[in-house]
Amino acid sequence: MVTCPHCKSSLPDWAQTCQFCGKDVRAVARSAPSGQVKRAAGPAPARWILTTYYAISVYFIFSAVSSIFLAVAETHQKIMGQEIGFGIGTYVTIGFAVLMALLGLGLIFRVELARGVVNFVCGFRIIMDVVCVGFTLFSAMFGGPLVIFYWAFDVACNGLMIYLIAETEQGMPNW
């Protein structure tokens, strides 16, 4: 808003003359547009932070795409001579994997909504991984130490992504 220096009336920012007294108000200082609030630009994140951020984003996409291929491959397995086929579990797995791939793309293109959702999903996945430690140890008997390594790697990636999203919050443009 602009205040007329002559009659002290409040005027819209676009006003060139006071609608009450007729004085010229083009020289009066204007306030910053309210719709375009700029965030304070902090220092640019360190190079390792950006490299790791994008590497984990690509890992999210790769993990999602591989989940889709594994879900489709499982439909061709046979139980008692019959193919399993597509079931509700397969569709849910594929739908979740597509969502994760889209979130990974959102991370790469720094879409703020995707970054917020990934923060939540990573926190949820960490909680689920910790809760499922018993299952992990049980499945390690059948899958070997590779299964434990996978779960530990998943927890580390999710925790690191939460940290990296916070570190890249300022200093970089968000699309």
C-alpha positions in Angstrom: 0.0 0.0 0.0 1.0 3.6 -0.6 0.3 6.4 1.8 -0.4 9.8 0.2 2.1 12.3 1.6 -0.5 15.1 1.4 -3.8 13.7 2.9 -2.3 10.5 4.5 -4.8 8.2 2.7 -4.0 4.6 2.0 -3.8 3.9 -1.8 -3.2 0.7 -3.8 0.4 0.1 -4.9 -0.4 0.7 -8.6 -1.9 4.2 -7.9 -0.2 7.2 -9.6 -2.4 9.9 -8.2 -4.3 10.1 -4.9 -8.0 9.4 -5.5 -8.9 11.6 -2.6 -6.8 14.8 -3.0 -5.5 14.4 -6.5 -1.8 14.7 -5.6 0.9 12.9 -7.7 2.1 9.8 -5.7 4.5 8.3 -8.4 7.5 9.3 -6.3 6.3 7.7 -3.1 8.2 4.5 -2.1 6.3 1.3 -2.8 6.1 -1.8 -0.6 7.3 -5.2 -1.9 4.7 -7.1 -3.8 3.0 -9.5 -1.3 2.6 -12.4 -3.8 6.3 -12.6 -4.5 8.0 -13.1 -1.2 11.6 -14.1 -1.7 13.3 -16.6 0.5 16.6 -15.5 2.0 19.3 -17.1 -0.2 21.8 -18.9 2.0 25.2 -20.2 0.9 25.2 -22.8 -1.8 25.4 -26.4 -0.5 28.7 -28.1 -0.6 29.5 -30.1 -3.7 29.4 -33.5 -1.9 25.9 -32.7 -0.6 24.6 -32.0 -4.1 26.3 -35.0 -5.6 24.9 -37.3 -2.9 21.4 -35.7 -3.1 21.2 -36.4 -6.9 22.8 -39.9 -6.5 20.2 -40.9 -3.9 17.5 -39.4 -6.1 18.6 -41.6 -9.0 18.7 -44.6 -6.6 15.1 -43.9 -5.7 14.1 -44.0 -9.4 16.3 -47.1 -10.0 14.8 -48.9 -7.0 11.3 -48.1 -8.1 11.8 -49.3 -11.7 13.4 -52.5 -10.4 10.4 -53.0 -8.1 8.1 -52.8 -11.2 10.2 -55.4 -13.1 10.3 -57.7 -10.1 6.5 -57.4 -9.5 5.8 -58.3 -13.2 8.4 -61.2 -13.1 6.7 -62.7 -10.1 3.4 -62.9 -12.0 5.0 -65.6 -14.2 6.0 -67.8 -11.4 4.1 -71.1 -11.0 2.5 -72.4 -7.8 1.3 -76.0 -8.2 1.5 -75.8 -11.9 -0.4 -72.6 -12.4 0.9 -69.1 -13.1 0.3 -66.6 -10.3 -0.8 -63.8 -12.7 -1.6 -60.2 -11.8 -3.3 -59.8 -8.5 -4.2 -56.9 -6.2 -0.8 -57.1 -4.6 1.0 -56.8 -7.9 -1.0 -53.7 -8.8 -0.4 -52.1 -5.4 3.3 -52.8 -5.7 3.4 -51.3 -9.2 1.4 -48.3 -8.2 3.7 -47.6 -5.2 6.8 -48.1 -7.4 5.4 -45.6 -10.0 4.8 -43.1 -7.2 8.3 -43.5 -5.9 9.8 -43.1 -9.4 7.8 -39.9 -9.8 9.0 -38.7 -6.4 12.6 -39.4 -7.5 12.0 -37.3 -10.6 10.6 -34.6 -8.3 13.7 -34.7 -6.2 15.9 -34.3 -9.3 13.9 -31.3 -10.5 13.6 -29.9 -7.0 9.8 -29.8 -6.9 9.0 -28.6 -3.4 5.9 -30.9 -3.0 7.9 -34.0 -3.9 10.7 -33.0 -1.5 8.1 -32.7 1.3 6.5 -36.1 0.5 9.9 -37.8 0.3 10.8 -36.4 3.7 7.7 -38.1 5.1 8.2 -41.3 3.1 11.8 -41.6 4.2 10.9 -41.1 7.9 8.1 -43.7 7.5 10.5 -46.2 5.8 13.1 -45.8 8.5 10.5 -46.5 11.2 9.3 -49.6 9.2 12.8 -50.8 8.7 13.6 -50.6 12.4 10.3 -52.3 13.3 11.0 -55.0 10.9 14.5 -55.9 12.3 13.2 -59.2 13.5 11.9 -60.0 10.0 15.3 -58.9 8.6 17.2 -61.3 10.9 14.8 -64.1 10.1 15.1 -63.5 6.3 18.8 -63.3 6.6 18.9 -67.0 7.4 17.5 -67.6 4.0 19.0 -64.7 2.0 22.3 -64.5 3.7 24.1 -61.3 4.8 23.1 -59.6 1.6 19.6 -59.1 3.0 20.9 -57.4 6.2 23.2 -55.2 4.0 20.2 -54.2 1.9 18.1 -53.2 4.9 21.0 -51.2 6.5 21.6 -49.5 3.1 18.0 -48.6 2.8 17.9 -47.1 6.3 21.1 -45.1 5.6 19.8 -43.8 2.3 16.5 -42.7 3.8 18.2 -41.0 6.7 20.7 -39.3 4.5 18.0 -38.1 2.1 16.2 -36.4 5.0 19.4 -34.6 5.9 20.2 -33.7 2.3 16.7 -32.2 1.7 17.3 -30.0 4.7 20.8 -29.0 3.5 19.6 -28.1 0.0 16.6 -26.1 1.3 18.3 -22.8 0.8 20.8 -21.5 -1.7 19.4 -23.3 -4.7 16.4 -22.5 -6.9 13.3 -24.7 -6.4 11.1 -25.4 -9.4 
